[in-house]
């Protein structure tokens, strides 16, 4: 009788151990799936979908604090030409290296992602217009000064800022995430039109 009870207890312990092991394996698998769904496979940065989700949360937080939030849209200059001349594997290495340089140059609190193709995006919490311009200019210089394989690499940057310290009536809409991305993209277009290798804030564009 005692032997049978002891055997039952041993079987229960072993069964619990296997269940715990299975639960741990399932958690690891789910974590990997989440990482794959939220991470750009090439650069290991956040992908566009994840960035958009986290940007919305960041905007809500900034709005509650009546603070500032700036966004940088970054594009690698003449990247298609680079790919055509040196091949896509070489172009991929540029993107991987650029992701690393940007990560090192930014704050831990900054939200960096690959937006698509040769385009990166950065959300700068608690950063107003003038500080954002300073950060963008520094990134332009940093990338230009880096030693790159095959040929020099430069970037163009578009900047936009949300200032929630302003009266609500000054805002034309409430879709702030779309607005700040569109304004930064418009400023990026101006940087490229003006010769590339520079940063432009949307407020610097004459309407």
C-alpha positions in Angstrom: 0.0 0.0 0.0 2.8 2.4 1.0 4.7 1.4 -2.1 1.7 2.1 -4.3 1.2 5.6 -2.8 4.9 6.4 -3.1 4.8 5.3 -6.8 1.7 7.5 -7.4 3.4 10.5 -5.8 6.5 9.9 -8.0 4.3 9.7 -11.1 2.5 12.9 -10.1 5.8 14.7 -9.5 7.1 13.5 -12.9 3.9 14.5 -14.6 4.1 18.0 -13.1 7.7 18.3 -14.2 6.8 17.4 -17.8 3.9 19.8 -17.7 6.2 22.6 -16.4 8.7 21.8 -19.1 6.1 21.9 -21.8 4.7 25.2 -20.5 8.3 26.6 -20.6 8.8 25.4 -24.2 5.4 26.9 -25.2 6.3 30.2 -23.6 9.7 30.2 -25.5 7.9 29.4 -28.7 5.4 32.2 -28.2 8.1 34.7 -27.3 10.0 33.8 -30.5 6.8 34.1 -32.6 6.1 37.5 -31.0 9.7 38.6 -31.7 9.4 37.5 -35.3 6.1 39.4 -35.7 7.5 42.6 -34.2 11.1 42.7 -35.4 12.5 43.4 -38.8 14.4 40.2 -39.8 17.4 42.0 -41.4 18.2 44.8 -39.0 16.7 43.3 -35.9 15.0 46.7 -35.2 11.3 47.0 -34.6 9.2 46.7 -37.7 6.7 49.2 -39.0 3.7 47.6 -37.5 5.2 47.5 -34.0 6.5 51.1 -34.4 3.0 52.3 -35.3 1.5 50.6 -32.3 4.1 51.9 -29.9 3.9 55.4 -31.4 0.2 55.6 -30.6 0.9 54.7 -27.0 3.7 57.2 -26.8 1.4 59.9 -28.2 -1.2 59.2 -25.6 1.4 59.3 -22.8 2.8 62.6 -24.1 -0.6 64.1 -24.5 -1.4 63.4 -20.9 1.8 65.1 -19.8 1.2 68.0 -22.1 4.7 67.5 -23.4 6.6 67.3 -26.7 7.2 64.4 -29.1 9.3 64.6 -32.3 9.7 62.2 -35.1 12.6 61.7 -37.6 12.0 60.0 -40.9 15.4 58.9 -42.3 16.2 57.8 -45.8 19.5 56.4 -47.2 20.5 58.7 -50.1 20.7 57.0 -53.6 20.2 53.6 -52.1 18.7 52.1 -55.3 21.8 53.2 -57.2 24.0 51.5 -54.5 22.1 48.2 -54.8 22.3 48.4 -58.6 26.0 49.0 -58.5 27.2 46.7 -55.7 24.4 44.2 -55.3 21.6 43.7 -52.8 23.8 41.7 -50.3 26.0 44.8 -50.1 23.0 47.0 -49.7 21.7 44.8 -46.9 25.0 45.2 -45.1 24.6 49.0 -45.3 21.2 48.7 -43.7 22.4 46.5 -40.9 25.4 48.8 -40.2 23.2 51.9 -40.3 20.8 50.3 -37.8 23.7 49.7 -35.5 25.1 53.2 -35.8 21.7 54.8 -35.2 21.0 52.6 -32.2 24.4 53.7 -30.7 23.8 57.4 -31.4 20.3 57.5 -29.9 18.9 57.4 -26.4 17.6 54.1 -24.9 14.2 55.9 -24.6 14.1 56.7 -28.3 11.9 54.5 -30.5 13.8 53.4 -33.5 12.4 51.1 -36.3 12.9 50.2 -39.9 10.0 51.7 -41.7 10.5 49.9 -44.9 13.1 49.5 -47.6 15.9 52.0 -46.9 13.8 54.1 -44.6 14.1 54.3 -40.9 12.0 56.2 -38.3 12.7 57.5 -34.8 10.3 58.8 -32.2 12.0 61.1 -29.7 10.0 61.4 -26.5 10.1 64.7 -24.6 11.9 66.4 -27.5 10.8 69.7 -28.9 11.5 71.2 -32.3 14.9 72.7 -31.8 16.3 69.7 -29.9 14.9 67.4 -32.6 16.7 69.4 -35.3 19.9 69.2 -33.3 19.6 65.4 -33.0 18.8 65.0 -36.7 21.8 67.2 -37.7 24.0 65.2 -35.5 22.8 61.9 -37.1 23.5 63.3 -40.6 27.0 64.2 -39.6 27.6 60.9 -37.8 26.6 58.9 -40.9 28.6 61.0 -43.2 31.8 60.6 -41.1 31.5 56.8 -40.9 33.8 54.7 -43.0 31.7 52.7 -45.4 32.6 49.9 -47.7 32.4 50.6 -51.5 31.4 54.3 -51.2 30.3 57.0 -48.8 26.8 56.7 -47.4 24.7 59.7 -46.4 21.1 60.2 -45.2 18.3 62.7 -45.5 16.0 63.4 -42.6 12.6 64.8 -42.2 11.4 66.1 -38.8 8.0 66.8 -37.3 7.0 67.7 -33.7 3.8 67.4 -31.7 3.6 70.1 -29.0 0.8 69.2 -26.6 1.5 72.2 -24.4 -0.5 74.2 -27.0 -4.2 74.7 -26.7 -6.2 71.8 -28.2 -8.0 74.2 -30.6 -4.7 74.6 -32.4 -4.8 71.0 -33.7 -6.6 70.4 -36.9 -7.3 66.8 -36.2 -6.9 64.1 -33.5 -5.1 61.4 -35.6 -1.8 62.5 -34.3 0.2 59.4 -35.3 -0.8 59.8 -39.0 -0.2 63.5 -38.8 3.3 63.4 -37.4 4.4 60.7 -39.9 3.0 62.6 -42.8 4.6 65.9 -41.8 8.0 64.2 -41.2 7.7 62.5 -44.6 6.9 65.9 -46.3 10.0 67.4 -44.6 12.1 64.4 -45.8 11.0 65.1 -49.3 12.2 68.6 -49.0 15.6 67.5 -47.6 16.0 65.3 -50.7 14.8 68.0 -53.1 17.3 70.4 -51.6 20.3 68.1 -52.3 20.1 65.3 -49.7 22.6 64.7 -46.8 20.6 67.1 -44.6 17.7 67.5 -42.2 14.6 69.6 -42.5 11.9 70.3 -40.0 8.4 70.6 -41.4 8.1 74.0 -39.8 10.9 75.2 -42.1 8.9 74.5 -45.2 7.2 77.6 -46.6 3.6 76.8 -47.5 
